[in-house]
Amino acid sequence: MSSTLADRRTELLQGSRYALVGVLVGALYVAVTSVAHLAHAPWWLAVAIGYVFGTTTHFTLQRVFVFKSDTGFALSMRQQAVRYLAVVVVQYVITSTAMTFLPDLIDLPELLIFVGVAGAVAIANFVLLRTRLFHAA
């Protein structure tokens, strides 16, 4: 990782902002999904609406708040968006696959396994977003 104090400070600030955005976007996703369902949308549609709001907000906040760059990014917004969508799909596949098989392999409560998987995926996403999507030019 980084060797200088300034680089370490940047990592910690980005990590803190990343966690804050995760909490805010999680709350937004739950709120939008709930409101859509309360407005009589079927669950499959309510979840889709919440997911679209959540992922677009998450992408935007990662770009302009978490990993903001005064010098610009190495990738264009289009390149970032394409990579971001790939990360979202891979994250979903990893999480759903892990939750399909790990509970039978590990003698732990499913909720505990899910929290572990979600935490590991969140950390991996932070590293990917920081080093492969929203890195400075």
N, C-alpha and C positions, 0 to 999 in steps of 0.2 A: 504494500500500500504506500501511502505518501510518507515522505521522510522529513519534510519540513514542518515546523509548527504552523505556518500559515495554511499549508495543505491539510493538515489534521484539523485545524479549526474549520476550514471549508467543509470537510467531510462531516464533522459533527453538526454544523449548521444545516447542511443539506439533509442529514439523517433526521434531525429534529423537525424540519419542515416536511419531510417525507411522511413521518409519523402523523403529524398534524393533518396533512392533506388526506391521509388514509382514513383518519377518524371522521373528518368532515364529509368526505365523499361516501363513506359507509353510511353515515346518517342521512345524507341526501338520497342515496339509493333506497334505503328503507322507507323514507318519507314519500318519495315519488311513487314507489311501488305500492305502498299502502293507499295513497290517495287515488291512484289509478284503479286499484281494486275496489275501494269504497265508492268510486264513481261507476261501479258495475262492470268494469273490464274483467274478463276472465283472468285467472292467475297467470296463464302462459303469456298473455298480452301485457299484464301489469308488470311482470318480471322483465319482459323485453323492453318496455318503456323505461323502467328504472335502470336497466343495464345500459341503455343508450345514453341516458342522462348522466349516469355515473361514470362511464368510460370516457365520454367526451369532456366532462368536467375534470376528470382525473388527468387526462392527457394535457389539457390546457394549463392546469395548475402545475403540473410537473415542468412544463416548458417555461412558464412565465414567473413561477414563484420558487419552486424547489431547486431547479437546476438553472436558473436564470444566468445569462452570460452577457456581460457588457461588451465582449469582443465578438459575439455571434457564435453560432454553432457550426460544427464541422459538417453537419448534414442539413439539407433543406427541410422545411416543415413537411413536405410530402414524403421525403425519405424517412423522417422520424415517424410520421403517421403510419406508414406501411410497416415499419419495424415494430411500432407499438402494438398494432393489431396482431402481428405475429406473436408477440409476447403474451397478449391477452388470450389468444387461442391456446398456446402452449401451456400457459398457467392453468387454464380450464382443464385441459387434457391431463396434466400432471395431477391436479387436485382430485378430479373425479376418478382417475385410475387408482391413485393412492387410497382414496376412501372406499373404493370397491374391494381392494385386496388386503390392505393393511389390517383392518379389524379382525379378519380371520387368521392372520399371521402373528399378530401381537395381542397378547392377553391384557389389553387395556381398554378402558371405556372409549367408545367411538368419539365422544366429544373431546376427550383429551387428545386423541390421535388427530382429530381435525384441527385443533388449536396448534399442535405441533407442525402439521403439514402447512397450514396457512402461514404460520410464522416463518417456516423455512422458505416458502414461496415468496413471501414479502421481502425477506432479506436478499434472496437471489434476484428478485425484480429490481430492488434498489441498486444492486451492483450492475445489472444489465442496463438499466436506464441511465445510470451515471457514466458508465464506460462505453456504451455502444449506441446510445440514442441521443442523449442530451449533453454530450461533451463539447467543450469549447473548440473553436477552430484552431 
